[in-house]
Amino acid sequence: MEYYGSTVTGGPYMHLSGRVGGDPRLPSIAANDTRFHSAPPKTGVLGRSSQQSFRPATTYRSAFINPGVSLNKSMPEPYSMSTMLSSLDAIKVPPVFSSARNALYTRYTPDEWMSTNATNYQASDRVRNAAERLRADAFRTCRDADMRTKASQMESGRKIGERKDDIRYWKEEVDDETNKMLKSITQLEDQKRKLEKALKDTEKPLHTAQENLYHREKRQGVDLVHDNVERELIKEVDTIKNAQEKMRRTLEKLEAQLSLNRAAQHELEKDSRDKYSAFNLDDKAHQLKNTSRGIHYHDGIERFDNNVSVPESWQKFTEENLKRSQSERARTAELCNEIDNTINETSNDMSRQFNNVNNSFAQRTQEATDARNKIQAHLGKTLQEIFDTEKTIEFIKKTIQDKEAPLKVAQTRLETRIRRPNVEACRDPVHHKLVTEVHELRDTVEDLQKKLHDGENALQHLLRTKSILEEQLSIKNNSIFIDNEKCMGQRKIYPVTNRRNESP
């Protein structure tokens, strides 16, 4: 059974409408009841539908009473002494309270009734005041929450914007350094190709010098001498080999520096990609609003921390990458200068030694030409002397032959006079003259024979000298041909084409 003015659901306040534990007085409603302090705040809606899943105790049904007799008429003098228990019969109970009509005596006294009403009024005031304070606190809390939320959101957005600016700044620095590193790598690769070409160009002068030494081994006789040309050629071979070794060491340093540059470039590009991704994510987060699509609850995301750095270490990481790249670029510049100096120095050394060898060849060729000319002169004189000696020998032979007839005549005369008889065989002046003539002719023939022998010996010496001179002339011609044609023919121009700042 529900009474008018009571809650529809008979909620948590129904126990306040009856006696509790046989207390002779009506308890005040919500007196010392802690549930009023936890009641939900007022939201501006006066009532809620009873069809909701919960039925708050603050929902009431409005009562409509149309009594036939005025309630004021039920008690003529409600506050007079005649209305006490002693005058109970004079009280007219309203017909709407059927339970009171059936009772023989009233349950409470007017003081109790008044006290209960006063208590209820006070409790109502207290509850309403608490509800008002709660509503005010709720409104203030909501406003503060909105302000804090907006301020926090604005601060988060500002910090994200600042973070974007930081990322953009450092990304631009990294990209600029990456471009510089790419230029440095390109420059180093150009230097590598230049150094490799310079190293390759040293093969031809080395082959030329070694070929010259090989050709000069074909010299003959006394011309196979360890002369100044051979010493300069050996020195040229050593100079070229030292230059090659120096270039190879520089090339190894260049390869190592190129690897370091590419490693620094890789770190810079990786850092740039990470910053690009982080910038896009932060930009996406920065553009999110309360009305944006794609915002969802992510329970527990605030407890998930996959960060691996703090702003200081993040900035230090990028600075270290930049410093590493700048250091590698500085070393690259130094190495490029060293490469240029190495190429110029080795090229100048080889060119200088090349000129020294050519000068030695020219000097040696001049010496050999002078020696050949002298040999040719001596050979000409020797040939003339051989011709004259042969003429002399022929003349001596003819002279000896011419002395045969006079000797025969003198000897025949002596033999004829030997046949003179007796005393006529006189040793007269004629005999003495004939004997003297024969002796003179024999001495003359012997002298001529001796001269003929000496002339023939001289002719043999001359012929031997002629042979030696001809051999030496052939040797000199061969040496001149080797030095002037075979060697100098390969050394007319400097074989290295990649020379820079070559000294004249």
Secondary structure, DSSP 4 states (H G I P E B T S, - for coil): ---TTSBSS--TTGGGSS-STT-SSPPPTTTT-GGGTTPPPP-S-S---TTSSS--TT-BPPP----SS-GGGT-SSTTSGGGSGGGGGG----TT-HHHHH-SS-SS-HHHHHHHHHHHHHHHHHHHHHHHHHHHHHHHHHHHHHHHHHHHHHHHHHHHHHHHHHHHHHHHHHHHHHHHHHHHHHHHHHHHHHHHHHHHHTHHHHHHHHHHHHHHTT--GGG----HHHHHHHHHHHHHHHHHHHHHHHHHHHHHHHHHHHHHHHHHHHHHHHHHHHHHHHHHHHH--TT-TT----TTGGG-------HHHHHHHHHHHHHHHHHHHHHHHHHHHHHHHHHHHHHHHHHHHHHHHHHHHHHHHHHHHHHHHHHHHHHHHHHHHHHHHHHHHHHHHHHHHHTHHHHHHHHHHHHHHHT--GGG----HHHHHHHHHHHHHHHHHHHHHHHHHHHHHHHHHHHHHHHHHHHHHHHHHHHHHIIIIIITTT-SS-S-----S---
